[in-house]
Amino acid sequence: MKELLLITGIFDRLSGGSSSEKTNEQEEYTIEDYQELLNEYKDAEAKIRINMATLYFENENFKESMNNLEKANEIYTELKDLGKKALVLDLMGDINRINKKNNSALKNYRDAYRIYSEIKSDHKYEIQEKIDSIGVSVTAREAETIYDGVSPKRTENITVTKPMAPDYTKISSNIEEVIGMLKGADTYLSYAKSENPMEALENAYEMSGEIGDDTAKSTLLLIMGYVNLEKSKTEISLKYFKEAFENFHEIDDKLGEAVSSLLIGTAYYIIGDMDNVNSNFRKSIAIFRELKDVFGEDVAMRLMNAIYED
């Protein structure tokens, strides 16, 4: 009933309704009411788009099916409805997979997996199975291209002997994302933004040593290396990264080893030693695959893509 009144009020005003009617309408309904109604209509449109996509799919019109799913995805993005957005991405992945577009399907599934993980939905396990069925072979091929000096971009393979001139600024956010995979890293990364970051990090390192928290100590070493990398002290940062790797190895922390290898490879990228870049990235990818850590592997691939992009 409320929706009918709202719609009627809109039409009355557009058709030049009486001032008394306008006043009553304005007093009874707020901007928030109209926004809520508009969101309901958008949600309804997205559902219709999904139904249309299903019918197009059954008629083997995959192009129109994908077009409607993409529009539904845009709507759910605007509405910030993460659960439904993940569902649409899952459906898009299914269609791409049927059409043998495994790279596109893998991207859809990974995006859906990240969302389901963020909202703590059990649907992530279903997506994990789909990723496992196609993801291992695809990402393995992508990783192998790096070892031969080929760009790891998913959409194209560009033969290169070396990336363009090292540019730290374009990968700084990727480095923080890599470190952020480790437990407690977000808190420690905040120290890196302080007025005297090395002093804060060294104090935290000493405290971690006093309480025997070897994982924290190793993570802090990585962040100290990151701070030095920002200051163009690449050789010093490399020493921190290597020490962190050894520490993670001693405590059998495979995730820590994978992250350390990525950062060691990144430091070598800044230096220009591509042989060591490739070997360390290969080591990292191998560990993520051993752990079946799809999210970690995806973070690694994003860093590598940022390094190898033109």
C-alpha positions in Angstrom: 0.0 0.0 0.0 2.8 2.4 0.9 4.5 1.8 -2.5 1.2 2.5 -4.3 0.8 5.8 -2.4 4.4 6.8 -3.1 4.0 6.1 -6.8 0.7 7.9 -6.9 2.3 10.9 -5.2 5.0 11.1 -7.8 2.4 11.0 -10.6 0.3 13.7 -8.9 3.2 16.1 -8.8 4.2 15.4 -12.3 0.7 16.0 -13.5 0.3 19.2 -11.5 -1.7 17.9 -8.5 -3.2 20.3 -5.9 -0.9 22.1 -3.5 -2.7 20.5 -0.5 -2.0 17.1 -1.9 1.6 18.0 -2.4 1.9 19.3 1.2 0.4 16.1 2.6 2.6 13.9 0.4 5.7 15.8 1.5 4.8 15.6 5.1 4.1 11.9 5.1 7.1 10.6 3.1 10.8 11.5 3.3 13.7 11.3 1.0 14.7 8.1 2.9 11.3 6.6 2.0 11.8 7.2 -1.6 15.4 6.0 -1.5 14.2 2.7 0.1 11.6 2.3 -2.5 14.1 3.0 -5.3 16.5 0.4 -3.9 13.6 -2.1 -3.8 13.0 -1.5 -7.5 16.6 -1.9 -8.3 16.7 -5.1 -6.4 13.7 -6.3 -8.3 15.3 -5.3 -11.6 18.4 -7.3 -10.7 16.3 -10.4 -10.0 14.5 -10.0 -13.3 17.9 -9.7 -15.0 19.0 -13.0 -13.5 15.8 -14.7 -14.6 16.3 -13.3 -18.1 19.9 -14.5 -18.1 18.7 -18.0 -17.2 16.3 -18.0 -20.1 18.9 -16.7 -22.5 21.3 -19.4 -21.2 18.7 -22.2 -21.8 18.3 -20.9 -25.4 22.1 -20.9 -25.7 22.3 -17.2 -26.2 25.3 -16.9 -23.9 26.2 -13.3 -24.9 22.8 -11.9 -23.8 22.9 -14.1 -20.7 26.2 -12.6 -19.7 25.0 -9.1 -20.5 22.1 -9.4 -18.1 24.3 -10.9 -15.4 26.7 -8.1 -15.7 23.9 -5.5 -15.3 22.7 -7.4 -12.3 26.2 -7.4 -10.9 26.4 -3.6 -11.4 23.1 -3.2 -9.5 24.2 -5.3 -6.6 27.4 -3.4 -6.5 25.5 -0.1 -6.2 23.2 -1.6 -3.6 26.2 -3.0 -1.7 24.5 -6.4 -1.5 27.6 -8.5 -1.3 25.8 -11.9 -1.0 23.8 -11.4 -4.2 26.8 -10.0 -6.0 28.8 -13.1 -5.2 25.9 -15.2 -6.5 25.9 -13.4 -9.8 29.7 -13.7 -10.1 29.3 -17.4 -9.4 26.8 -17.7 -12.3 29.0 -15.7 -14.6 31.9 -18.1 -13.8 29.7 -21.1 -14.7 28.8 -19.6 -18.1 32.4 -18.7 -18.8 33.5 -22.2 -17.8 31.0 -23.8 -20.1 32.3 -21.7 -22.9 35.9 -22.8 -22.1 36.9 -19.4 -21.0 38.7 -20.7 -18.0 40.7 -17.6 -17.2 37.5 -15.5 -17.0 35.7 -18.2 -15.1 38.6 -18.4 -12.6 38.5 -14.6 -12.1 34.7 -14.7 -11.5 35.0 -17.6 -9.0 37.9 -15.9 -7.1 36.0 -12.6 -6.8 33.0 -14.6 -5.5 35.2 -16.5 -3.1 36.7 -13.3 -1.7 33.2 -11.9 -1.1 31.9 -15.1 0.5 35.0 -15.1 2.8 34.4 -11.5 3.7 30.8 -12.1 4.7 31.7 -15.5 6.3 29.4 -17.5 4.1 29.7 -21.2 3.8 29.1 -20.8 0.0 32.8 -20.2 -0.2 33.4 -23.9 0.1 31.3 -24.5 -3.0 33.3 -21.9 -4.9 36.5 -23.4 -3.6 35.6 -26.7 -5.3 35.0 -24.9 -8.6 38.3 -23.1 -8.3 40.2 -26.3 -7.5 38.7 -28.0 -10.5 40.1 -25.4 -13.0 42.3 -23.1 -10.9 45.3 -25.3 -10.2 46.1 -26.0 -13.9 45.5 -22.4 -15.0 47.5 -20.7 -12.2 50.3 -23.2 -12.7 50.6 -22.2 -16.3 50.5 -18.6 -15.4 53.2 -19.0 -12.8 55.4 -21.0 -15.2 55.3 -18.1 -17.7 57.2 -16.0 -15.2 60.1 -18.4 -15.1 60.6 -18.0 -18.8 60.4 -14.2 -18.7 56.8 -13.9 -19.8 54.2 -11.6 -18.3 51.8 -13.4 -16.0 48.7 -11.4 -17.2 45.7 -13.6 -17.5 44.4 -12.0 -20.7 47.6 -12.0 -22.8 51.1 -13.3 -22.8 53.7 -10.7 -23.6 57.3 -11.9 -24.0 59.7 -9.8 -22.1 63.3 -10.2 -20.8 62.7 -7.7 -18.0 59.9 -5.5 -16.8 60.0 -1.8 -17.5 62.2 0.4 -15.3 61.5 -0.5 -11.6 58.8 1.7 -10.2 58.2 1.1 -6.5 55.1 3.4 -6.3 53.0 1.2 -8.5 53.5 -1.9 -6.3 53.5 -0.4 -2.8 49.8 -1.2 -2.2 50.4 -4.7 -3.5 53.2 -5.1 -1.0 51.0 -4.0 1.9 48.3 -6.5 0.7 50.9 -9.3 0.7 52.1 -8.5 4.2 48.5 -8.1 5.4 47.9 -11.8 4.9 50.0 -12.5 8.0 48.4 -12.6 11.5 48.7 -9.3 13.3 50.3 -7.6 10.3 47.6 -4.9 10.0 48.5 -3.6 13.5 52.2 -3.7 12.9 51.8 -2.0 9.5 50.3 1.0 11.3 53.7 1.4 13.0 55.2 1.9 9.6 53.1 5.1 9.3 54.4 6.6 12.5 56.8 9.5 12.8 59.7 7.2 13.6 58.7 3.9 12.1 61.9 1.9 12.7 62.0 2.9 16.3 58.4 1.7 16.8 59.0 -1.5 14.9 62.2 -2.3 16.8 60.5 -1.7 20.1 57.7 -4.1 19.1 60.3 -6.6 17.9 62.0 -6.6 21.3 58.7 -7.0 23.1 57.8 -9.9 20.9 61.2 -11.5 21.7 60.6 -11.1 25.4 57.3 -13.0 25.2 58.6 -15.6 22.8 56.3 -14.7 19.9 58.4 -15.8 17.0 55.7 -15.3 14.4 55.3 -11.6 15.4 59.1 -11.2 15.3 59.3 -12.5 11.8 56.3 -10.4 10.6 58.0 -7.3 12.1 61.2 -8.1 10.2 59.2 -8.1 7.0 57.7 -4.7 7.8 61.1 -3.3 8.7 62.2 -4.5 5.3 59.2 -2.8 3.8 60.0 0.5 5.5 63.6 0.4 4.1 62.3 -0.5 0.7 60.2 2.7 0.8 63.3 4.6 1.6 65.1 3.0 -1.4 67.4 1.1 1.0 66.9 -2.0 -1.1 69.9 -4.0 0.1 69.0 -3.5 3.7 65.4 -4.4 3.1 66.6 -7.6 1.3 68.5 -8.6 4.5 65.3 -8.2 6.6 63.2 -10.2 4.2 65.8 -13.0 4.1 66.1 -13.1 7.9 62.3 -13.2 8.1 62.2 -16.2 5.7 64.7 -18.1 7.7 62.8 -17.5 10.9 59.5 -18.6 9.4 61.2 -21.6 8.0 62.5 -22.5 11.5 59.1 -22.4 13.0 57.6 -24.2 10.0 55.3 -21.3 9.1 54.6 -22.0 5.4 52.4 -18.9 4.9 55.2 -16.8 6.3 57.7 -18.5 3.9 55.5 -17.8 0.9 55.0 -14.1 1.9 58.7 -13.7 2.6 59.6 -15.2 -0.8 57.3 -12.7 -2.6 59.0 -9.8 -0.8 62.5 -11.1 -1.5 61.5 -11.4 -5.2 60.2 -7.9 -5.1 63.4 -6.5 -3.6 65.3 -8.3 -6.4 62.9 -6.7 -8.9 63.9 -3.2 -7.6 67.6 -4.2 -7.9 67.1 -5.6 -11.4 68.1 -9.2 -10.7 65.4 -11.0 -12.7 66.8 -14.6 -12.1 66.2 -14.2 -8.4 62.9 -12.5 -9.0 61.7 -15.5 -10.9 63.0 -18.1 -8.5 61.5 -16.5 -5.5 58.1 -16.0 -7.1 58.2 -19.6 -8.2 58.9 -20.7 -4.6 56.1 -18.6 -3.3 53.5 -19.9 -5.8 54.6 -23.5 -5.0 53.9 -23.0 -1.3 50.5 -21.4 -1.9 49.6 -24.3 -4.1 50.8 -26.7 -1.4 48.7 -25.0 1.2 45.7 -24.8 -1.3 45.5 -21.2 -0.4 43.6 -19.8 -3.4 43.3 -16.3 -1.9 47.0 -16.1 -1.2 47.9 -17.2 -4.7 45.6 -14.6 -6.1 47.3 -11.9 -4.0 50.7 -13.1 -5.3 49.4 -13.0 -8.9 48.2 -9.4 -8.4 51.7 -8.4 -7.2 53.3 -10.1 -10.1 50.9 -8.6 -12.6 51.7 -5.2 -11.2 55.4 -5.8 -11.6 55.2 -7.1 -15.1 52.6 -4.8 -16.6 53.8 -2.3 -19.1 
